[in-house]
Amino acid sequence: MPKLLSLRAGLGSVLFWSVISAAFIGPGTVTTCAMAGSRFGLQLLWALTFSTIGTVILQEAAARVTIASGLSLGELLTKAYGIRVRWLMVTLFGAVALGCAAYEAGNILGAVSGLALLTSLSPQLLTLLIGLLSMALLWKGSTQSIANILGIIVFSMGIAFAYVAISASPNGVDLAKAMVVPSIPPDGQVLVIGLIGTTIVPYNLFLGSGIGQKQTLAEMRWGIGLAVLIGGLISMAILVSGTLVSGEFSFQTVAQTLSLRIGSWAGSLFGFGLFAAGFTSCLTAPLAAAVTAKSLLGWSETSMPYRIVWLAVMLIGLLFGLLGVKPVPVIILAQAANGLLLPVVTIFLFIAVNNKTLLPAQYRNSLWQNLAMLLVVAVTAFLGLRNVWLALQ
């Protein structure tokens, strides 16, 4: 009987932490992974292996800090540095909120694009339905129930893309080699950065540390490890599916190519997967902004400012979605802001997880954890500076 209870707790934890996978698997991930597969075959698959491992390392550290101290990452920073970093807290929240609002439009448009491949309803009606459903779930649901809903959708999406990827019949030896051997073909650097940057997302660290207080260390590690691994495998399946596509890249092209080469069901599954990616991110982007506000600014989940944050993010995305306009200037600014945000957050997380004053010895990083985290911090710092440079260009 105890084993059954332990199994249930483990599966429940995986489902709960699937909110992290739902947050990083959005239309941008689908586009980047499918485009990487279309242009370079399996050559960039290793970047997803690295980013999946990096995400597990950072998310586990953020959640471990919260479980050990009872404080979210933002609260821990405030306690450690006091009002001296209040300006930094506000700046970090502003950068996260800006990024969430900018990308929410893309999430809604991505979900609509997926449904448009499956139905003949007008884009405006689909946008309105998705926006209203998302707002209803965020208004009524707790983070636990929302996480469970997202987990179910992510797993369904994973099955869809895995089925398409298996149908592409990749060579097993080439697949295994591409997963672990780094290779950057000519003109592939930007997509490598995109594949890593779309998986290791800075606001997920605040989201993860803000929702994991009530779990044990074992449940958290089991949940994050498997949930992020599943998310990484879904991203890899999307990349493998993209190897079937040639010519000019678009969602319609991908669906048509899959339908012609595998069967009409493959195009429909891609449409469902794109919708699922967009819809889950429609929920997680506003939720991440609100949880970040709670963590950095001390607002409770029941407070009106907390709800105003996620409502504002949702309404901005809905407005751009109804207008059919992509907020390119805002997205460019958000890329620059998040480019600076990612290394700053990871460096603060590294300091926090080694803090002898706030954390007991058993919760602090071991030597190998520090080495692994330093590698991820170095890479994310490079990505951040690179993203800023690209945004300025």
VEXGU-843438 format. One record per residue (C-alpha): residue in three letters; x, y, z. Coordinates in steps of 0.2 Angstrom, whole numbers, plus 5000, padded with zeros to 4 digits. Example, Ala and Ser with C-alpha at 12.3 -4.5 7.8 and 13.67 -1.06 7.14 Angstrom:
+------+------+------+------+
: type :    X :    Y :    Z :
+------+------+------+------+
:  ALA : 5062 : 4978 : 5039 :
:  SER : 5068 : 4995 : 5036 :
+------+------+------+------+
//
This chain:
+------+------+------+------+
: type :    X :    Y :    Z :
+------+------+------+------+
:  MET : 5000 : 5000 : 5000 :
:  PRO : 5014 : 5013 : 5004 :
:  LYS : 5021 : 5009 : 4987 :
:  LEU : 5005 : 5013 : 4979 :
:  LEU : 5004 : 5030 : 4988 :
:  SER : 5021 : 5034 : 4984 :
:  LEU : 5018 : 5030 : 4965 :
:  ARG : 5002 : 5042 : 4966 :
:  ALA : 5012 : 5055 : 4974 :
:  GLY : 5026 : 5054 : 4961 :
:  LEU : 5014 : 5054 : 4946 :
:  GLY : 5004 : 5069 : 4954 :
:  SER : 5021 : 5078 : 4956 :
:  VAL : 5025 : 5075 : 4938 :
:  LEU : 5008 : 5082 : 4933 :
:  PHE : 5010 : 5097 : 4944 :
:  TRP : 5027 : 5102 : 4938 :
:  SER : 5021 : 5100 : 4920 :
:  VAL : 5017 : 5118 : 4921 :
:  ILE : 5036 : 5121 : 4918 :
:  SER : 5035 : 5111 : 4902 :
:  ALA : 5019 : 5120 : 4897 :
:  ALA : 5027 : 5137 : 4900 :
:  PHE : 5042 : 5134 : 4888 :
:  ILE : 5033 : 5124 : 4875 :
:  GLY : 5024 : 5137 : 4866 :
:  PRO : 5021 : 5142 : 4848 :
:  GLY : 5039 : 5150 : 4848 :
:  THR : 5046 : 5133 : 4853 :
:  VAL : 5036 : 5124 : 4840 :
:  THR : 5042 : 5136 : 4826 :
:  THR : 5060 : 5136 : 4832 :
:  CYS : 5061 : 5117 : 4833 :
:  ALA : 5052 : 5113 : 4817 :
:  MET : 5062 : 5126 : 4808 :
:  ALA : 5078 : 5119 : 4815 :
:  GLY : 5073 : 5102 : 4808 :
:  SER : 5068 : 5108 : 4792 :
:  ARG : 5084 : 5118 : 4788 :
:  PHE : 5097 : 5107 : 4797 :
:  GLY : 5089 : 5090 : 4799 :
:  LEU : 5095 : 5082 : 4816 :
:  GLN : 5111 : 5093 : 4817 :
:  LEU : 5104 : 5104 : 4831 :
:  LEU : 5096 : 5091 : 4842 :
:  TRP : 5110 : 5092 : 4854 :
:  ALA : 5105 : 5110 : 4859 :
:  LEU : 5089 : 5103 : 4865 :
:  THR : 5098 : 5090 : 4876 :
:  PHE : 5109 : 5103 : 4884 :
:  SER : 5094 : 5115 : 4887 :
:  THR : 5083 : 5101 : 4894 :
:  ILE : 5097 : 5096 : 4907 :
:  GLY : 5101 : 5115 : 4910 :
:  THR : 5082 : 5118 : 4914 :
:  VAL : 5082 : 5103 : 4926 :
:  ILE : 5097 : 5110 : 4935 :
:  LEU : 5091 : 5128 : 4937 :
:  GLN : 5072 : 5123 : 4941 :
:  GLU : 5078 : 5110 : 4954 :
:  ALA : 5089 : 5123 : 4962 :
:  ALA : 5076 : 5136 : 4963 :
:  ALA : 5063 : 5124 : 4970 :
:  ARG : 5076 : 5117 : 4983 :
:  VAL : 5079 : 5135 : 4989 :
:  THR : 5060 : 5137 : 4992 :
:  ILE : 5058 : 5121 : 5000 :
:  ALA : 5073 : 5124 : 5012 :
:  SER : 5069 : 5142 : 5017 :
:  GLY : 5050 : 5143 : 5014 :
:  LEU : 5053 : 5158 : 5004 :
:  SER : 5051 : 5160 : 4985 :
:  LEU : 5066 : 5166 : 4975 :
:  GLY : 5061 : 5184 : 4975 :
:  GLU : 5057 : 5184 : 4994 :
:  LEU : 5074 : 5176 : 4997 :
:  LEU : 5083 : 5189 : 4988 :
:  THR : 5074 : 5203 : 4997 :
:  LYS : 5078 : 5195 : 5014 :
:  ALA : 5096 : 5192 : 5009 :
:  TYR : 5099 : 5210 : 5002 :
:  GLY : 5085 : 5220 : 5010 :
:  ILE : 5079 : 5236 : 5003 :
:  ARG : 5095 : 5239 : 4994 :
:  VAL : 5089 : 5228 : 4980 :
:  ARG : 5071 : 5235 : 4979 :
:  TRP : 5075 : 5244 : 4963 :
:  LEU : 5081 : 5227 : 4956 :
:  MET : 5065 : 5218 : 4962 :
:  VAL : 5055 : 5231 : 4952 :
:  THR : 5066 : 5230 : 4937 :
:  LEU : 5066 : 5211 : 4936 :
:  PHE : 5047 : 5211 : 4938 :
:  GLY : 5045 : 5224 : 4924 :
:  ALA : 5056 : 5214 : 4913 :
:  VAL : 5046 : 5198 : 4916 :
:  ALA : 5030 : 5207 : 4914 :
:  LEU : 5035 : 5215 : 4898 :
:  GLY : 5041 : 5199 : 4891 :
:  CYS : 5025 : 5189 : 4896 :
:  ALA : 5014 : 5203 : 4889 :
:  ALA : 5023 : 5203 : 4872 :
:  TYR : 5024 : 5184 : 4870 :
:  GLU : 5006 : 5182 : 4876 :
:  ALA : 5000 : 5189 : 4859 :
:  GLY : 5011 : 5176 : 4850 :
:  ASN : 5004 : 5162 : 4861 :
:  ILE : 4986 : 5167 : 4857 :
:  LEU : 4990 : 5169 : 4838 :
:  GLY : 4999 : 5152 : 4839 :
:  ALA : 4984 : 5143 : 4847 :
:  VAL : 4972 : 5151 : 4834 :
:  SER : 4984 : 5146 : 4820 :
:  GLY : 4982 : 5128 : 4826 :
:  LEU : 4964 : 5128 : 4827 :
:  ALA : 4963 : 5137 : 4810 :
:  LEU : 4971 : 5121 : 4803 :
:  LEU : 4957 : 5111 : 4810 :
:  THR : 4941 : 5121 : 4809 :
:  SER : 4934 : 5134 : 4797 :
:  LEU : 4929 : 5147 : 4811 :
:  SER : 4935 : 5165 : 4809 :
:  PRO : 4951 : 5169 : 4818 :
:  GLN : 4943 : 5183 : 4828 :
:  LEU : 4930 : 5171 : 4835 :
:  LEU : 4944 : 5158 : 4839 :
:  THR : 4954 : 5172 : 4847 :
:  LEU : 4940 : 5178 : 4858 :
:  LEU : 4935 : 5160 : 4863 :
:  ILE : 4953 : 5156 : 4868 :
:  GLY : 4955 : 5172 : 4878 :
:  LEU : 4939 : 5170 : 4887 :
:  LEU : 4942 : 5152 : 4892 :
:  SER : 4960 : 5156 : 4898 :
:  MET : 4953 : 5171 : 4909 :
:  ALA : 4940 : 5160 : 4916 :
:  LEU : 4953 : 5146 : 4921 :
:  LEU : 4965 : 5159 : 4928 :
:  TRP : 4951 : 5168 : 4938 :
:  LYS : 4943 : 5152 : 4945 :
:  GLY : 4957 : 5140 : 4947 :
:  SER : 4971 : 5138 : 4959 :
:  THR : 4989 : 5136 : 4953 :
:  GLN : 4987 : 5117 : 4958 :
:  SER : 4972 : 5114 : 4947 :
:  ILE : 4979 : 5125 : 4933 :
:  ALA : 4995 : 5115 : 4933 :
:  ASN : 4986 : 5099 : 4932 :
:  ILE : 4975 : 5105 : 4917 :
:  LEU : 4991 : 5110 : 4908 :
:  GLY : 5000 : 5094 : 4912 :
:  ILE : 4986 : 5084 : 4904 :
:  ILE : 4986 : 5095 : 4888 :
:  VAL : 5005 : 5094 : 4887 :
:  PHE : 5005 : 5075 : 4888 :
:  SER : 4992 : 5074 : 4875 :
:  MET : 5002 : 5086 : 4864 :
:  GLY : 5018 : 5075 : 4867 :
:  ILE : 5009 : 5060 : 4861 :
:  ALA : 5004 : 5069 : 4845 :
:  PHE : 5021 : 5075 : 4841 :
:  ALA : 5029 : 5059 : 4846 :
:  TYR : 5018 : 5049 : 4834 :
:  VAL : 5022 : 5061 : 4820 :
:  ALA : 5041 : 5060 : 4824 :
:  ILE : 5041 : 5041 : 4824 :
:  SER : 5032 : 5041 : 4808 :
:  ALA : 5046 : 5051 : 4801 :
:  SER : 5057 : 5035 : 4804 :
:  PRO : 5073 : 5043 : 4809 :
:  ASN : 5089 : 5033 : 4809 :
:  GLY : 5092 : 5027 : 4827 :
:  VAL : 5111 : 5029 : 4826 :
:  ASP : 5110 : 5046 : 4818 :
:  LEU : 5097 : 5051 : 4831 :
:  ALA : 5107 : 5046 : 4846 :
:  LYS : 5123 : 5054 : 4839 :
:  ALA : 5114 : 5070 : 4836 :
:  MET : 5107 : 5071 : 4853 :
:  VAL : 5125 : 5071 : 4861 :
:  VAL : 5137 : 5078 : 4848 :
:  PRO : 5138 : 5097 : 4847 :
:  SER : 5137 : 5103 : 4829 :
:  ILE : 5134 : 5121 : 4823 :
:  PRO : 5132 : 5121 : 4804 :
:  PRO : 5135 : 5137 : 4794 :
:  ASP : 5121 : 5150 : 4798 :
:  GLY : 5114 : 5139 : 4812 :
:  GLN : 5121 : 5149 : 4827 :
:  VAL : 5105 : 5159 : 4828 :
:  LEU : 5094 : 5144 : 4829 :
:  VAL : 5105 : 5136 : 4842 :
:  ILE : 5103 : 5151 : 4853 :
:  GLY : 5084 : 5150 : 4849 :
:  LEU : 5083 : 5132 : 4854 :
:  ILE : 5092 : 5134 : 4871 :
:  GLY : 5084 : 5151 : 4874 :
:  THR : 5066 : 5145 : 4871 :
:  THR : 5069 : 5131 : 4884 :
:  ILE : 5078 : 5139 : 4898 :
:  VAL : 5066 : 5153 : 4902 :
:  PRO : 5070 : 5165 : 4916 :
:  TYR : 5052 : 5168 : 4922 :
:  ASN : 5050 : 5149 : 4924 :
:  LEU : 5063 : 5150 : 4939 :
:  PHE : 5051 : 5162 : 4948 :
:  LEU : 5036 : 5152 : 4943 :
:  GLY : 5044 : 5136 : 4949 :
:  SER : 5050 : 5144 : 4966 :
:  GLY : 5033 : 5152 : 4968 :
:  ILE : 5022 : 5136 : 4967 :
:  GLY : 5033 : 5122 : 4975 :
:  GLN : 5033 : 5127 : 4994 :
:  LYS : 5022 : 5112 : 4999 :
:  GLN : 5032 : 5098 : 4992 :
:  THR : 5045 : 5087 : 4999 :
:  LEU : 5062 : 5087 : 4991 :
:  ALA : 5060 : 5070 : 4984 :
:  GLU : 5043 : 5074 : 4976 :
:  MET : 5050 : 5090 : 4969 :
:  ARG : 5065 : 5082 : 4961 :
:  TRP : 5055 : 5067 : 4954 :
:  GLY : 5042 : 5079 : 4947 :
:  ILE : 5054 : 5092 : 4940 :
:  GLY : 5065 : 5079 : 4932 :
:  LEU : 5052 : 5069 : 4923 :
:  ALA : 5041 : 5084 : 4918 :
:  VAL : 5055 : 5094 : 4911 :
:  LEU : 5062 : 5078 : 4902 :
:  ILE : 5045 : 5075 : 4894 :
:  GLY : 5045 : 5093 : 4889 :
:  GLY : 5062 : 5091 : 4881 :
:  LEU : 5057 : 5075 : 4872 :
:  ILE : 5042 : 5084 : 4865 :
:  SER : 5053 : 5098 : 4858 :
:  MET : 5065 : 5085 : 4851 :
:  ALA : 5049 : 5076 : 4843 :
:  ILE : 5044 : 5093 : 4835 :
:  LEU : 5062 : 5095 : 4828 :
:  VAL : 5062 : 5077 : 4821 :
:  SER : 5045 : 5081 : 4813 :
:  GLY : 5052 : 5096 : 4805 :
:  THR : 5064 : 5086 : 4795 :
:  LEU : 5050 : 5081 : 4784 :
:  VAL : 5047 : 5099 : 4779 :
:  SER : 5056 : 5108 : 4765 :
:  GLY : 5054 : 5125 : 4756 :
:  GLU : 5047 : 5141 : 4764 :
:  PHE : 5043 : 5138 : 4782 :
:  SER : 5025 : 5141 : 4788 :
:  PHE : 5012 : 5132 : 4799 :
:  GLN : 5002 : 5128 : 4784 :
:  THR : 5017 : 5121 : 4775 :
:  VAL : 5021 : 5110 : 4789 :
:  ALA : 5003 : 5103 : 4790 :
:  GLN : 5002 : 5101 : 4771 :
:  THR : 5019 : 5092 : 4770 :
:  LEU : 5015 : 5080 : 4785 :
:  SER : 4998 : 5077 : 4777 :
:  LEU : 5006 : 5072 : 4760 :
:  ARG : 5021 : 5062 : 4766 :
:  ILE : 5012 : 5053 : 4781 :
:  GLY : 4994 : 5055 : 4780 :
:  SER : 4980 : 5068 : 4783 :
:  TRP : 4980 : 5063 : 4801 :
:  ALA : 4998 : 5070 : 4803 :
:  GLY : 4993 : 5087 : 4798 :
:  SER : 4978 : 5087 : 4810 :
:  LEU : 4989 : 5081 : 4824 :
:  PHE : 5001 : 5095 : 4820 :
:  GLY : 4987 : 5107 : 4821 :
:  PHE : 4981 : 5100 : 4838 :
:  GLY : 4999 : 5101 : 4844 :
:  LEU : 5001 : 5119 : 4839 :
:  PHE : 4985 : 5123 : 4847 :
:  ALA : 4990 : 5114 : 4863 :
:  ALA : 5007 : 5123 : 4864 :
:  GLY : 4998 : 5140 : 4861 :
:  PHE : 4984 : 5137 : 4874 :
:  THR : 4995 : 5131 : 4888 :
:  SER : 5007 : 5146 : 4886 :
:  CYS : 4991 : 5157 : 4885 :
:  LEU : 4989 : 5152 : 4903 :
:  THR : 5007 : 5151 : 4909 :
:  ALA : 5013 : 5168 : 4903 :
:  PRO : 5000 : 5178 : 4913 :
:  LEU : 5002 : 5166 : 4928 :
:  ALA : 5021 : 5168 : 4927 :
:  ALA : 5019 : 5187 : 4928 :
:  ALA : 5008 : 5186 : 4942 :
:  VAL : 5018 : 5173 : 4952 :
:  THR : 5033 : 5184 : 4949 :
:  ALA : 5024 : 5199 : 4956 :
:  LYS : 5020 : 5189 : 4971 :
:  SER : 5038 : 5183 : 4973 :
:  LEU : 5047 : 5200 : 4970 :
:  LEU : 5034 : 5212 : 4977 :
:  GLY : 5025 : 5202 : 4990 :
:  TRP : 5008 : 5202 : 4983 :
:  SER : 4996 : 5187 : 4988 :
:  GLU : 4987 : 5176 : 4976 :
:  THR : 4970 : 5183 : 4983 :
:  SER : 4975 : 5201 : 4981 :
:  MET : 4968 : 5212 : 4968 :
:  PRO : 4985 : 5218 : 4961 :
:  TYR : 4990 : 5200 : 4958 :
:  ARG : 4974 : 5197 : 4948 :
:  ILE : 4977 : 5214 : 4939 :
:  VAL : 4994 : 5208 : 4933 :
:  TRP : 4989 : 5192 : 4925 :
:  LEU : 4973 : 5201 : 4918 :
:  ALA : 4983 : 5215 : 4910 :
:  VAL : 4995 : 5202 : 4902 :
:  MET : 4980 : 5192 : 4895 :
:  LEU : 4971 : 5208 : 4889 :
:  ILE : 4986 : 5214 : 4880 :
:  GLY : 4989 : 5198 : 4871 :
:  LEU : 4970 : 5197 : 4867 :
:  LEU : 4970 : 5214 : 4860 :
:  PHE : 4984 : 5210 : 4848 :
:  GLY : 4977 : 5194 : 4844 :
:  LEU : 4960 : 5202 : 4839 :
:  LEU : 4969 : 5215 : 4829 :
:  GLY : 4979 : 5201 : 4820 :
:  VAL : 4995 : 5211 : 4824 :
:  LYS : 5011 : 5205 : 4830 :
:  PRO : 5019 : 5217 : 4842 :
:  VAL : 5036 : 5216 : 4834 :
:  PRO : 5044 : 5232 : 4843 :
:  VAL : 5038 : 5226 : 4860 :
:  ILE : 5044 : 5208 : 4857 :
:  ILE : 5061 : 5215 : 4852 :
:  LEU : 5062 : 5225 : 4868 :
:  ALA : 5056 : 5210 : 4877 :
:  GLN : 5070 : 5200 : 4870 :
:  ALA : 5083 : 5213 : 4875 :
:  ALA : 5075 : 5214 : 4893 :
:  ASN : 5075 : 5195 : 4895 :
:  GLY : 5092 : 5193 : 4887 :
:  LEU : 5098 : 5203 : 4902 :
:  LEU : 5086 : 5195 : 4914 :
:  LEU : 5092 : 5177 : 4912 :
:  PRO : 5110 : 5178 : 4917 :
:  VAL : 5105 : 5190 : 4931 :
:  VAL : 5092 : 5178 : 4938 :
:  THR : 5104 : 5163 : 4936 :
:  ILE : 5118 : 5172 : 4945 :
:  PHE : 5107 : 5177 : 4960 :
:  LEU : 5100 : 5159 : 4960 :
:  PHE : 5118 : 5152 : 4961 :
:  ILE : 5122 : 5164 : 4976 :
:  ALA : 5106 : 5160 : 4985 :
:  VAL : 5108 : 5141 : 4983 :
:  ASN : 5125 : 5142 : 4992 :
:  ASN : 5120 : 5154 : 5006 :
:  LYS : 5126 : 5146 : 5022 :
:  THR : 5115 : 5158 : 5032 :
:  LEU : 5098 : 5155 : 5025 :
:  LEU : 5100 : 5136 : 5019 :
:  PRO : 5105 : 5121 : 5030 :
:  ALA : 5120 : 5111 : 5023 :
:  GLN : 5109 : 5097 : 5016 :
:  TYR : 5100 : 5109 : 5005 :
:  ARG : 5115 : 5119 : 4998 :
:  ASN : 5124 : 5114 : 4982 :
:  SER : 5137 : 5100 : 4981 :
:  LEU : 5153 : 5102 : 4971 :
:  TRP : 5146 : 5094 : 4956 :
:  GLN : 5130 : 5104 : 4957 :
:  ASN : 5140 : 5120 : 4958 :
:  LEU : 5150 : 5115 : 4943 :
:  ALA : 5135 : 5110 : 4933 :
:  MET : 5126 : 5126 : 4937 :
:  LEU : 5141 : 5137 : 4933 :
:  LEU : 5142 : 5129 : 4916 :
:  VAL : 5123 : 5133 : 4913 :
:  VAL : 5126 : 5151 : 4920 :
:  ALA : 5140 : 5154 : 4908 :
:  VAL : 5130 : 5148 : 4893 :
:  THR : 5115 : 5158 : 4899 :
:  ALA : 5126 : 5174 : 4901 :
:  PHE : 5133 : 5171 : 4884 :
:  LEU : 5115 : 5169 : 4877 :
:  GLY : 5109 : 5184 : 4886 :
:  LEU : 5122 : 5195 : 4879 :
:  ARG : 5120 : 5188 : 4862 :
:  ASN : 5101 : 5191 : 4862 :
:  VAL : 5104 : 5209 : 4867 :
:  TRP : 5116 : 5211 : 4853 :
:  LEU : 5103 : 5203 : 4841 :
:  ALA : 5089 : 5214 : 4847 :
:  LEU : 5100 : 5230 : 4846 :
:  GLN : 5104 : 5225 : 4828 :
+------+------+------+------+
//
